[in-house]
Amino acid sequence: MNFNRTFIINFAVYFAAMAAIMLWLGWGKPMMLLGLFFTAGLAIGSLYALGGIGMVVLYRATGVLNFSAGAAGAAGAMISWQIVQWGLWPPLAWLAGIAVALVLTLAYGRWLAPLLAYRDTVVKAVATLGFALIILGLTSYAWHDDPRALELPTDSIKVQMLGFSVTGTRLLAFGFSVAIVIGIWQFLERTDIGLKLRAVANDRDLSGLLGIPILRVETMAWTIAGLLAGFTGLMFANLVRLQPAVITFMVIPSIAAALVGRLNNSALVLLGGLSMGVIESMLTLSPELKGVRPIAPFVIAAIVLLYSQRGQRLSFADKN
């Protein structure tokens, strides 16, 4: 993450704009009610940010904008729920869910993605969307659309903040997202594999000529993306709804969060995801605007892109 003057200005402008919108939406509402919606939004926004960070890491290393992360997380969440229903040890179920998401992500990254390595960015993105629909179809076939719930031990933990109660699961989602941003930054900046990831992101062909093991580096990026998809899927299943289609398409706000960071800055992805979650939650307080909640993340992302690219040409296309 480059904390240059432009970044600081954009960060400050975005933060001020989001804070103003939150104040406007919450004006005149009871403090207790605002606190509940704010913390709920932070928890969901943390998951948007985690999904977005997984996309950023993968995109920077492979050039793939992965639309299948939500489907992989949904499959993992359903496996976790099923193992718990069989009466097995819950931690084993959670680990199995993350493992399933990881295996699905790695399977695509190792065997399918290399076949499209030199295709256009849009082609690679559409291919991951097709993979997501295949996973969603199989998951929906295996588990009918019945009411379900995935419980975590952190649900029973209650922390009093400003007079209202916050569950441990929401705090876990928020804390994990912040830790991941710091961890990814340190990983990319201070480790050998992180340096190689950044080199491959800058120029895949030149990196190969310099002897960097492209396949190994890309496998690492897919592994990080798979682990984040699995964890995010479990959190969505607990905090939102345990339904394959719902979890699968939660990837859409994650894309918006990644776009706020222009697919390269984890700090802005975190800020974007958190603010989107809070504003989406607080829009519920407005009878006139609550109907626009589903499109709020992309409206925010579009405005940010227009502002940050003023006077420039915006492109996520391949260099060649």
C-alpha positions as CSV (number, residue, x, y, z in Angstrom):
1,M,0.0,0.0,0.0
2,N,1.5,3.3,-1.1
3,F,0.6,6.1,1.4
4,N,1.4,9.0,-1.0
5,R,-0.3,12.4,-1.1
6,T,-2.9,11.4,-3.6
7,F,-3.9,8.3,-1.5
8,I,-4.2,10.4,1.7
9,I,-6.4,13.0,0.0
10,N,-8.6,10.3,-1.6
11,F,-8.8,8.5,1.7
12,A,-9.8,11.7,3.6
13,V,-12.4,12.7,0.9
14,Y,-14.0,9.3,0.9
15,F,-14.0,9.0,4.7
16,A,-15.6,12.5,5.0
17,A,-18.2,11.7,2.4
18,M,-19.2,8.4,4.0
19,A,-19.4,10.0,7.4
20,A,-21.6,12.7,6.1
21,I,-24.0,10.2,4.5
22,M,-24.1,8.2,7.8
23,L,-24.9,11.3,9.8
24,W,-27.6,12.3,7.4
25,L,-29.2,8.8,7.5
26,G,-29.0,8.7,11.3
27,W,-30.2,12.3,12.0
28,G,-32.9,12.4,14.6
29,K,-32.9,8.6,15.2
30,P,-32.5,7.1,18.7
31,M,-28.9,6.4,19.7
32,M,-29.7,2.9,20.7
33,L,-31.3,2.1,17.3
34,L,-28.3,3.8,15.5
35,G,-25.9,1.7,17.5
36,L,-27.6,-1.5,16.5
37,F,-27.7,-0.8,12.8
38,F,-24.2,0.6,12.8
39,T,-22.6,-2.5,14.4
40,A,-24.7,-4.8,12.2
41,G,-23.4,-2.9,9.2
42,L,-19.8,-3.0,10.3
43,A,-20.0,-6.8,10.6
44,I,-21.5,-7.3,7.2
45,G,-19.2,-4.6,5.7
46,S,-16.2,-6.5,7.2
47,L,-17.3,-9.5,5.1
48,Y,-17.6,-7.4,2.0
49,A,-14.1,-6.1,2.7
50,L,-12.7,-9.7,3.2
51,G,-14.3,-10.8,-0.1
52,G,-12.9,-7.7,-1.8
53,I,-9.4,-8.3,-0.4
54,G,-9.4,-11.8,-1.6
55,M,-10.2,-10.5,-5.1
56,V,-7.5,-7.9,-5.0
57,V,-4.8,-10.3,-4.0
58,L,-5.8,-12.7,-6.7
59,Y,-6.2,-10.1,-9.3
60,R,-2.9,-8.5,-8.6
61,A,-1.1,-11.9,-9.0
62,T,-3.1,-13.6,-11.8
63,G,-5.2,-10.9,-13.5
64,V,-8.3,-12.9,-12.7
65,L,-11.3,-11.1,-11.2
66,N,-12.8,-14.1,-9.3
67,F,-16.6,-14.2,-9.3
68,S,-16.7,-17.8,-7.9
69,A,-15.5,-16.9,-4.4
70,G,-19.1,-16.6,-3.1
71,A,-20.1,-19.9,-4.6
72,A,-17.1,-21.7,-3.1
73,G,-17.9,-20.1,0.3
74,A,-21.5,-21.2,0.0
75,A,-20.6,-24.8,-0.7
76,G,-18.2,-24.8,2.3
77,A,-20.9,-23.3,4.5
78,M,-23.4,-26.0,3.5
79,I,-20.8,-28.7,4.1
80,S,-20.2,-27.3,7.6
81,W,-23.9,-27.3,8.4
82,Q,-24.3,-30.9,7.2
83,I,-21.4,-32.1,9.3
84,V,-22.9,-30.4,12.4
85,Q,-26.3,-32.1,11.6
86,W,-24.5,-35.5,11.6
87,G,-23.5,-34.8,15.2
88,L,-19.8,-34.5,14.6
89,W,-17.5,-32.1,16.4
90,P,-18.4,-28.5,15.3
91,P,-14.8,-27.2,14.9
92,L,-14.3,-30.1,12.5
93,A,-17.3,-28.9,10.5
94,W,-15.9,-25.3,10.3
95,L,-12.5,-26.5,9.2
96,A,-14.1,-28.8,6.6
97,G,-16.2,-25.9,5.2
98,I,-13.1,-23.8,4.8
99,A,-11.2,-26.7,3.3
100,V,-14.0,-27.3,0.7
101,A,-13.9,-23.6,-0.4
102,L,-10.1,-23.9,-0.6
103,V,-10.2,-27.1,-2.7
104,L,-12.8,-25.7,-5.1
105,T,-10.8,-22.4,-5.5
106,L,-7.5,-24.3,-6.0
107,A,-9.0,-26.7,-8.5
108,Y,-10.0,-23.8,-10.7
109,G,-6.8,-22.0,-10.1
110,R,-4.5,-24.9,-10.9
111,W,-6.4,-26.6,-13.8
112,L,-8.7,-24.1,-15.5
113,A,-7.2,-20.7,-14.9
114,P,-3.8,-21.5,-16.6
115,L,-5.7,-22.4,-19.8
116,L,-7.0,-18.8,-19.9
117,A,-3.8,-17.0,-18.7
118,Y,-3.4,-15.0,-21.9
119,R,-7.0,-14.3,-22.6
120,D,-8.7,-10.9,-22.0
121,T,-9.6,-9.9,-18.4
122,V,-13.3,-10.0,-19.3
123,V,-13.0,-13.6,-20.6
124,K,-11.2,-14.7,-17.4
125,A,-13.9,-13.1,-15.3
126,V,-16.8,-14.6,-17.2
127,A,-15.1,-18.0,-16.9
128,T,-15.1,-17.7,-13.1
129,L,-18.8,-16.7,-13.2
130,G,-19.6,-19.9,-15.1
131,F,-17.7,-21.9,-12.5
132,A,-19.7,-20.1,-9.8
133,L,-23.0,-21.1,-11.4
134,I,-21.9,-24.7,-11.7
135,I,-21.0,-24.8,-8.0
136,L,-24.3,-23.1,-7.1
137,G,-26.3,-25.5,-9.2
138,L,-24.7,-28.5,-7.6
139,T,-25.1,-27.1,-4.1
140,S,-28.7,-26.2,-4.7
141,Y,-29.3,-29.7,-6.0
142,A,-27.7,-31.3,-2.9
143,W,-29.5,-29.1,-0.4
144,H,-33.1,-27.9,-0.9
145,D,-34.0,-24.3,-0.1
146,D,-35.1,-24.9,3.5
147,P,-34.7,-22.6,6.5
148,R,-31.3,-23.4,8.2
149,A,-28.9,-21.8,10.6
150,L,-25.2,-22.2,11.2
151,E,-24.4,-21.4,14.8
152,L,-21.0,-20.4,16.1
153,P,-19.8,-20.3,19.7
154,T,-19.1,-16.6,19.4
155,D,-22.8,-16.0,19.0
156,S,-23.3,-16.5,22.8
157,I,-20.6,-13.9,23.6
158,K,-22.1,-10.5,24.4
159,V,-20.0,-7.4,24.7
160,Q,-21.6,-4.1,26.0
161,M,-20.6,-1.1,23.9
162,L,-22.2,2.3,24.4
163,G,-25.2,0.8,26.1
164,F,-26.0,-1.9,23.6
165,S,-24.9,-5.5,23.2
166,V,-22.6,-6.7,20.4
167,T,-22.1,-10.4,19.6
168,G,-18.7,-11.9,19.5
169,T,-19.3,-13.1,15.9
170,R,-19.7,-9.5,14.8
171,L,-16.6,-8.5,16.6
172,L,-14.7,-11.5,15.1
173,A,-15.7,-10.5,11.6
174,F,-14.6,-6.9,12.1
175,G,-11.3,-7.8,13.9
176,F,-10.4,-10.4,11.3
177,S,-10.9,-8.1,8.4
178,V,-8.6,-5.5,10.0
179,A,-6.0,-8.1,10.8
180,I,-6.1,-9.5,7.3
181,V,-5.5,-6.1,5.8
182,I,-2.4,-5.6,8.0
183,G,-1.3,-9.2,7.4
184,I,-1.6,-9.0,3.6
185,W,0.3,-5.7,3.6
186,Q,3.1,-7.1,5.7
187,F,3.1,-10.3,3.6
188,L,3.4,-8.5,0.3
189,E,6.0,-6.0,1.5
190,R,8.2,-8.1,3.7
191,T,8.3,-11.7,2.4
192,D,10.0,-13.3,-0.5
193,I,6.8,-14.8,-1.8
194,G,5.1,-11.4,-1.4
195,L,7.8,-9.8,-3.6
196,K,7.3,-12.5,-6.2
197,L,3.5,-12.0,-6.1
198,R,4.0,-8.3,-6.8
199,A,6.5,-9.0,-9.6
200,V,4.1,-11.4,-11.3
201,A,1.4,-8.8,-11.0
202,N,3.5,-6.2,-12.7
203,D,4.7,-8.3,-15.6
204,R,4.0,-12.1,-15.8
205,D,6.2,-12.7,-18.8
206,L,9.2,-10.9,-17.5
207,S,8.8,-12.6,-14.1
208,G,9.0,-16.0,-15.9
209,L,12.1,-15.0,-17.7
210,L,13.7,-13.9,-14.4
211,G,13.1,-17.4,-13.0
212,I,10.2,-16.7,-10.8
213,P,8.1,-19.9,-10.4
214,I,4.8,-18.5,-11.9
215,L,2.7,-21.5,-11.1
216,R,3.8,-21.7,-7.5
217,V,3.2,-18.0,-7.0
218,E,-0.2,-18.1,-8.5
219,T,-1.1,-21.1,-6.4
220,M,-0.3,-19.1,-3.3
221,A,-2.6,-16.4,-4.5
222,W,-5.4,-18.9,-5.2
223,T,-4.8,-20.4,-1.7
224,I,-5.2,-17.1,0.0
225,A,-8.4,-16.4,-2.0
226,G,-9.8,-19.8,-1.1
227,L,-9.1,-19.5,2.6
228,L,-10.8,-16.1,2.6
229,A,-13.7,-17.4,0.6
230,G,-14.2,-20.2,3.1
231,F,-14.1,-18.0,6.2
232,T,-16.3,-15.4,4.6
233,G,-18.9,-18.0,3.6
234,L,-19.1,-19.3,7.2
235,M,-19.5,-15.8,8.5
236,F,-22.2,-14.9,5.9
237,A,-24.1,-18.1,6.8
238,N,-24.1,-17.1,10.4
239,L,-24.7,-13.3,10.1
240,V,-27.0,-13.2,7.0
241,R,-28.6,-16.4,5.9
242,L,-27.6,-20.0,5.3
243,Q,-28.8,-20.2,1.7
244,P,-26.5,-21.1,-1.2
245,A,-27.8,-18.4,-3.6
246,V,-27.7,-15.6,-1.0
247,I,-24.1,-16.4,0.0
248,T,-23.1,-16.9,-3.7
249,F,-24.2,-13.5,-4.7
250,M,-22.8,-11.7,-1.7
251,V,-19.7,-11.6,-4.0
252,I,-21.3,-8.7,-5.8
253,P,-20.9,-6.1,-2.9
254,S,-17.4,-7.6,-2.5
255,I,-16.6,-6.6,-6.1
256,A,-17.8,-3.1,-5.3
257,A,-15.5,-2.9,-2.3
258,A,-12.6,-4.1,-4.5
259,L,-13.4,-1.4,-7.0
260,V,-13.3,1.3,-4.4
261,G,-9.7,0.2,-3.8
262,R,-9.2,0.1,-7.6
263,L,-8.2,-3.5,-7.3
264,N,-4.8,-2.7,-5.8
265,N,-5.2,-1.0,-2.4
266,S,-6.2,-3.2,0.6
267,A,-6.7,-0.2,2.9
268,L,-9.3,1.4,0.6
269,V,-11.0,-2.0,0.1
270,L,-11.4,-2.3,3.9
271,L,-12.7,1.3,4.2
272,G,-15.0,0.7,1.2
273,G,-16.4,-2.6,2.5
274,L,-17.0,-1.2,6.0
275,S,-18.7,2.0,4.8
276,M,-20.9,0.1,2.3
277,G,-22.0,-2.3,5.0
278,V,-22.9,0.5,7.4
279,I,-24.7,2.6,4.8
280,E,-26.6,-0.4,3.5
281,S,-27.7,-1.2,7.0
282,M,-28.6,2.4,7.9
283,L,-30.7,2.8,4.7
284,T,-33.2,0.5,6.4
285,L,-34.0,3.5,8.7
286,S,-35.3,5.5,5.8
287,P,-38.7,4.6,4.5
288,E,-38.0,6.4,1.2
289,L,-34.6,5.0,0.5
290,K,-34.6,1.4,2.0
291,G,-35.6,0.1,-1.4
292,V,-32.2,1.1,-2.9
293,R,-30.2,-0.9,-0.3
294,P,-29.2,-3.7,-2.8
295,I,-27.6,-1.2,-5.3
296,A,-26.0,1.1,-2.7
297,P,-22.5,-0.6,-2.8
298,F,-22.3,-0.2,-6.6
299,V,-23.5,3.4,-6.5
300,I,-20.8,4.2,-4.0
301,A,-18.2,2.3,-6.1
302,A,-19.2,4.1,-9.3
303,I,-19.0,7.5,-7.6
304,V,-15.5,6.7,-6.2
305,L,-14.2,5.5,-9.5
306,L,-15.5,8.6,-11.3
307,Y,-13.9,10.8,-8.7
308,S,-10.5,9.0,-8.5
309,Q,-10.3,8.7,-12.3
310,R,-11.2,12.3,-13.1
311,G,-9.2,13.4,-16.1
312,Q,-7.9,9.9,-16.7
313,R,-8.8,6.8,-18.6
314,L,-10.0,4.0,-16.4
315,S,-9.1,0.5,-17.6
316,F,-8.7,-2.9,-15.9
317,A,-7.6,-4.5,-19.2
318,D,-4.5,-6.6,-19.7
319,K,-1.3,-4.8,-20.5
320,N,-0.9,-6.6,-23.8
